[in-house]
Amino acid sequence: MTYAIAAEGLRKRYGHTLALDGVDLAVGEGTVHGLLGPNGAGKTTAVRILTTLSRPDGGAARVAGFDVVRQAADVRRGIGLVGQHAALDEVLSGRQNLVMFGRLHHLRPAAARARADELLARFGLADTDTKPVGHYSGGMRRRLDLAVGMICSPPVLFLDEPTTGLDPRGRTEVWEAVRGLVAEGTTVLLTTQYLEEADQLASRVSVVDAGRVVAEGSPDELKSALGGDRLDVVVRHTADLPAAAAIVGRVTGARGDVSVDVDADSRRVGAPVRDRSAALPEVLRALDAAGITVEDIAVRRPTLDEVFLHLTGTENSTENSTRKGAAA
């Protein structure tokens, strides 16, 4: 595979804080690669180095075929960067914003106008070209921000938490826009705190913690490494939880360090399961024989949230930085 982004042993220190401690990264051309990790893990530091906004203290990296230190200007010409906050003029229309950014990228006036029209159509914004950006929805703003990042058709696009603060519809709009870019050959490095987003978009994921890559693989590979399928049972009465847990444990063979999870608030019992087709009917029969009423039962794969928690020991929804001074 040809790599659009290749980093080896990246190190970066801020004072006494080691933000990156030997990060390796390989992103194939025309793919989405997710970069996940708790706050303070080093995600943004890595992106800043790869986009030439910061110099590494050690290691090496190439982006779009160029060294990020020795050929920084060439790297900048080959990338787009979309940050967490839309860098748009809200008084101008979407078309005017795109023309302005085109001119800032040294496009001639006619070329900037033509490129603006092309991008408005590509990102589903053609019917809003004269509307001030201040009247755009959140999803429309982020799509326009993506369009700005694609002004010069960069082969590599860096997306830093592109759907932060968007409602589900806005997130879906951005996801579709990203899929369209990748289908046309753009390589995307995506940092996100929404693990569902990485699951939806990324073909491979690197999990970063304490400045190191602690796991790398496809979302399915990471889920499988956590232990395969899980059986979840929701009972009607809280008092039945101990008996239901005993039945689930017996059928699934949970023992030792593989325990049955019991959540009294949701009346849920869960455990890893090896043979999903055999375990599901057997648990149902045993629960029915014990007179336990079941409200829901399902066999599912582990989620990326569970993988994240297992690898980093950090609840993603309540991430806290433990390494002050390091970038997120």
Secondary structure, DSSP 8 states (H G I E B T S, - for coil): --EEEEEEEEEEEETTEEEEEEEEEEEETT-EEEEE--TTSSHHHHHHHHTTSS--SEEEEEETTEETTTTHHHHHHTEEEE-SS----SSSBHHHHHHHHHHHTT--HHHHHHHHHHHHHHTT-GGGTTSBGGGS-HHHHHHHHHHHHTTT--SEEEEESTTTT--HHHHHHHHHHHHHHHHTT-EEEEE-S-HHHHHHH-SEEEEEETTEEEEEE-HHHHHHHTTS-EEEEEES-GGGHHHHHHHHHHHHT--TTS--EEETTTTEEEEE-S-HHHHHHHHHHHHHHTT--EEEEEEE---HHHHHHHHH---GGG---SSTTS--
